[in-house]
């Protein structure tokens, strides 16, 4: 049923992001993907069955939470994987409901959201244009 969503996204309505399977980063598309239930139709909504993998919706802070988690996991930038043991807490903290209570996760999340960093291309763009980032290279 994915093909229906790809051909007619304007006719589809999507439910909330599902926890299982968890959202993932697709390296080939350089996008965050998630699973959501979908329906098609304007007057009558027909269910498209099981959840469908789609691009993460734009209107949610969760896309930055999950990107941050995968960044800290070394999935976005594999060279950073060597530093994962030095993290003060697990990268899973980025996607927990209580993450906003931890200042370090909130500061990181706010920085990602402020610069709209949701994929590797945007991250590299910021790293190449921000004066503070150029010093770190």
N, C-alpha and C positions, 0 to 999 in steps of 0.2 A: 504493500500500500504506500510505500515511500514515494513511488513515482507519482501518485496523485498529488501529494504535497509539493513535490518539485515542479509539477506542471501547472498547478493551480493554488499557489500559496495564498492568493488574495481571497479565495473561497473557503479557506480553512480557519478554524478556531482552535487554539491550543490551550490545554490545561496547564496546571502548575508543573514545575520541574520535578521529576521523580528522583527519589534518592537511590533507587536500585534499578538499573546499574547507575553508578555515580557519573557525574559529568566527566568528560575527558578532553584532553588537548590533542587535536589532530595535527601532527607535524606537516603533513602534505598540504593541507588546506590553510595552515597557520590560523586555526580558529578553535574556539572552545565549543564543544558539542554537548548536548544533553538529551535526555529522553523525556518526551511529553506525550500525553494522550492527545489525539486530534480528532476533530469532527469536520465534516464538509457539508456545505449547504448554508443558504442564508435564511430561508423560511423554516426548513426542516433540517435539523442537524443529524447527519448519519455518522455514527462512530466508525473510525477507520481501524478499529480493533486494538491490538496491543500497542504499546507506546512506540513512538517513532523518534528516531534520532534526528535532531535538528540543530541548527546553529543556535547558540545561547541567545536568549532575547536581549535586546539592547537596554530595556528599561529596568534593569535590576543590578543592584550592587553585587549580587552573587557571582556574576561573571568575573568581577575583579577578585573576589575571594578565591574562587577556584583557580584563576590564573596565578594568583599569588602562591597558592598551595603548590601548584606544579612548578612554579619558578623555584621555590625553596626545595622541592624534591629533586631539582636538577634536570627536569624533563625539558624545560624551555631552553636552558643553557647548560648543556651537559658538563661543561668545564667547571661549573659551580658545584657539581655533585661532591667533589672532594671536601667541601666545607660543611656538608650536611651534618656530620657528627658534632660539629661545634655549635649547632643551633641550641638556644636555651630551652626550646620546647619543640615538640613535634610540629611538622608542617600542617598536620590535621587541625591544629588550633585555628588556622585561618578560616575553616568552614564550619566551625562549631557555633552554636547559638550564643555561647558565652564569650566569643572572641572579642566582642566590643569592650569587655571588662579588662582585657589585657592591653595596656598602653602600646606595647611594641607591635602587636598585630594590628591595632587600630591605626597607628602612624603609617605602617606599611600599606595597609588597605587604602587609607586616604591619599597617599602619594600615588598609588596606581590609578585610583579613580580621578584625581585631579588632573593627571596627565593623560587620562583615557588610554592607559596601557592595558590592552586586552589581547595582544598577540606579539610574537617575536619581532615582526617588522616594525611595529610601533615602538617597542622597547629599544631596538637598535637606532631608530630615528631619534629618540630622546637622548640616548647615550651619545650620539654624534653631534647633537645641537646644543645640549645643556653644558654650560661652562664647568660646572662641578663634575660632571660625568667625564668630560674630556681629560681632566686631570688624573682620573683613575685609570685610564687606558695604559 
